[in-house]
C-alpha cells in the first residue's frame, strides 16, 4: 500500500466505518491497531499480545518506545522481545485509545491486554483478521482505492516498503 492508500483507509476507518457497523468501540480499536501496524511495522500477533496493565506493560510513552515480547525468533528459537520507536502519530492514537476507548470494554481494569474484545478478553488473531476483512470489503464498496487481496499482514509490508522509499 502507498502512504496515500494507508491515509485513505485510516480516514475511512475513523470517519465512515463506525457509522456503517454501528460499533464505535470496535471501529476505534481497529483504527488503533491499523495505525500501530502501519507506523511501527509490528506483526498482528505482536499487536494482539501487547499489554496495557501491570509489570508487563509494553507501551512507554516517556521513552517513545513500544515493546513486544512476542517477536519472531530466529530459526524457531521462540519468541523474542523487540523494542521499536513509537512515533508521534501512533503514540497520540494509543494514548487516546487508552484514555477514551479501552475503559469502555469489559474487564479493562483487570485484563492486561491492550486490545480487548467486547466480552473483556484478549483479542484473538481470528477476530482481528475477520474484522480487518470486513473493513476492507466495506472500504472497497465505498470507493477506497486499495490493492487487491489486501491482508492485515500487508500493512506490515507497507511499513517496510514505505520506510525504504
NORWOMO-V130438 format. One record per residue. N is the residue number from 1. RES is the residue in one letter. SS is DSSP state (hx for helix, st for strand, lp for the rest). PSI is psi in radians with two decimals (none if undefined). Layout:
BEGIN
n=N res=RES ss=SS psi=PSI
n=N res=RES ss=SS psi=PSI
END
This chain:
BEGIN
n=1 res=X ss=lp psi=2.49
n=2 res=X ss=lp psi=2.83
n=3 res=X ss=hx psi=-0.62
n=4 res=X ss=hx psi=-0.71
n=5 res=X ss=hx psi=-0.69
n=6 res=X ss=hx psi=-0.79
n=7 res=X ss=hx psi=-0.76
n=8 res=X ss=hx psi=-0.72
n=9 res=X ss=hx psi=-0.77
n=10 res=X ss=hx psi=-0.70
n=11 res=X ss=hx psi=-0.78
n=12 res=X ss=hx psi=-0.79
n=13 res=X ss=hx psi=-0.64
n=14 res=X ss=hx psi=-0.68
n=15 res=X ss=hx psi=-0.50
n=16 res=X ss=lp psi=-0.82
n=17 res=X ss=hx psi=-0.74
n=18 res=X ss=hx psi=-0.66
n=19 res=X ss=hx psi=-0.49
n=20 res=X ss=hx psi=-0.64
n=21 res=X ss=hx psi=-0.13
n=22 res=X ss=lp psi=0.62
n=23 res=X ss=lp psi=1.47
n=24 res=X ss=hx psi=-0.65
n=25 res=X ss=hx psi=-0.88
n=26 res=X ss=hx psi=-0.56
n=27 res=X ss=hx psi=-0.73
n=28 res=X ss=hx psi=-0.68
n=29 res=X ss=hx psi=-0.81
n=30 res=X ss=hx psi=-0.65
n=31 res=X ss=hx psi=-0.83
n=32 res=X ss=hx psi=-0.69
n=33 res=X ss=hx psi=-0.82
n=34 res=X ss=hx psi=-0.75
n=35 res=X ss=hx psi=-0.78
n=36 res=X ss=hx psi=-0.79
n=37 res=X ss=hx psi=-0.79
n=38 res=X ss=hx psi=-0.42
n=39 res=X ss=hx psi=-0.32
n=40 res=X ss=hx psi=-0.34
n=41 res=X ss=lp psi=0.27
n=42 res=X ss=lp psi=2.61
n=43 res=X ss=lp psi=2.67
n=44 res=X ss=hx psi=-0.64
n=45 res=X ss=hx psi=-0.54
n=46 res=X ss=hx psi=-0.73
n=47 res=X ss=hx psi=-0.80
n=48 res=X ss=hx psi=-0.25
n=49 res=X ss=lp psi=0.15
n=50 res=X ss=lp psi=2.50
n=51 res=X ss=st psi=2.51
n=52 res=X ss=lp psi=-0.25
n=53 res=X ss=lp psi=2.72
n=54 res=X ss=lp psi=-2.92
n=55 res=X ss=lp psi=-0.37
n=56 res=X ss=lp psi=0.25
n=57 res=X ss=lp psi=2.39
n=58 res=X ss=lp psi=-0.06
n=59 res=X ss=st psi=2.22
n=60 res=X ss=st psi=1.49
n=61 res=X ss=hx psi=-0.69
n=62 res=X ss=hx psi=-0.47
n=63 res=X ss=hx psi=-0.13
n=64 res=X ss=lp psi=0.73
n=65 res=X ss=st psi=2.79
n=66 res=X ss=st psi=2.50
n=67 res=X ss=st psi=2.72
n=68 res=X ss=st psi=2.36
n=69 res=X ss=st psi=0.14
n=70 res=X ss=st psi=0.54
n=71 res=X ss=st psi=2.68
n=72 res=X ss=lp psi=2.20
n=73 res=X ss=lp psi=3.06
n=74 res=X ss=lp psi=2.32
n=75 res=X ss=lp psi=0.98
n=76 res=X ss=lp psi=0.71
n=77 res=X ss=lp psi=-0.01
n=78 res=X ss=lp psi=3.11
n=79 res=X ss=lp psi=2.56
n=80 res=X ss=st psi=2.49
n=81 res=X ss=st psi=2.37
n=82 res=X ss=st psi=2.33
n=83 res=X ss=st psi=2.28
n=84 res=X ss=st psi=2.63
n=85 res=X ss=st psi=2.52
n=86 res=X ss=lp psi=1.79
n=87 res=X ss=lp psi=3.06
n=88 res=X ss=hx psi=-0.80
n=89 res=X ss=hx psi=-0.90
n=90 res=X ss=hx psi=-0.53
n=91 res=X ss=hx psi=-0.80
n=92 res=X ss=hx psi=-0.75
n=93 res=X ss=hx psi=-0.82
n=94 res=X ss=hx psi=-0.67
n=95 res=X ss=hx psi=-0.79
n=96 res=X ss=hx psi=-0.69
n=97 res=X ss=hx psi=-0.81
n=98 res=X ss=hx psi=-0.58
n=99 res=X ss=hx psi=-0.70
n=100 res=X ss=hx psi=-0.77
n=101 res=X ss=hx psi=-0.96
n=102 res=X ss=hx psi=-0.67
n=103 res=X ss=hx psi=-0.23
n=104 res=X ss=hx psi=-0.16
n=105 res=X ss=lp psi=2.57
n=106 res=X ss=lp psi=2.61
n=107 res=X ss=lp psi=0.29
n=108 res=X ss=lp psi=-0.36
n=109 res=X ss=lp psi=-0.28
n=110 res=X ss=lp psi=-0.47
n=111 res=X ss=lp psi=2.08
n=112 res=X ss=lp psi=-0.37
n=113 res=X ss=st psi=2.35
n=114 res=X ss=lp psi=-0.75
n=115 res=X ss=lp psi=1.95
n=116 res=X ss=st psi=2.72
n=117 res=X ss=lp psi=3.02
n=118 res=X ss=lp psi=-0.46
n=119 res=X ss=lp psi=-0.15
n=120 res=X ss=lp psi=0.41
n=121 res=X ss=lp psi=2.94
n=122 res=X ss=st psi=2.35
n=123 res=X ss=lp psi=2.32
n=124 res=X ss=lp psi=2.81
n=125 res=X ss=hx psi=-0.73
n=126 res=X ss=hx psi=-0.74
n=127 res=X ss=hx psi=-0.73
n=128 res=X ss=hx psi=-0.82
n=129 res=X ss=hx psi=-0.79
n=130 res=X ss=hx psi=-0.71
n=131 res=X ss=hx psi=-0.74
n=132 res=X ss=hx psi=-0.71
n=133 res=X ss=hx psi=-0.78
n=134 res=X ss=hx psi=-0.69
n=135 res=X ss=hx psi=-0.84
n=136 res=X ss=hx psi=-0.73
n=137 res=X ss=hx psi=-0.80
n=138 res=X ss=hx psi=-0.73
n=139 res=X ss=hx psi=-0.77
n=140 res=X ss=hx psi=-0.74
n=141 res=X ss=hx psi=-0.48
n=142 res=X ss=lp psi=0.25
n=143 res=X ss=lp psi=0.23
n=144 res=X ss=lp psi=2.24
n=145 res=X ss=lp psi=1.86
n=146 res=X ss=lp psi=2.62
n=147 res=X ss=lp psi=2.68
n=148 res=X ss=lp psi=2.65
n=149 res=X ss=lp psi=0.74
n=150 res=X ss=lp psi=2.24
n=151 res=X ss=lp psi=2.93
n=152 res=X ss=hx psi=-0.54
n=153 res=X ss=hx psi=-0.49
n=154 res=X ss=hx psi=-0.44
n=155 res=X ss=hx psi=-0.71
n=156 res=X ss=hx psi=-0.76
n=157 res=X ss=hx psi=-0.64
n=158 res=X ss=hx psi=-0.66
n=159 res=X ss=hx psi=-0.87
n=160 res=X ss=hx psi=-0.78
n=161 res=X ss=hx psi=-0.79
n=162 res=X ss=hx psi=-0.42
n=163 res=X ss=hx psi=-0.49
n=164 res=X ss=hx psi=-0.67
n=165 res=X ss=lp psi=none
END
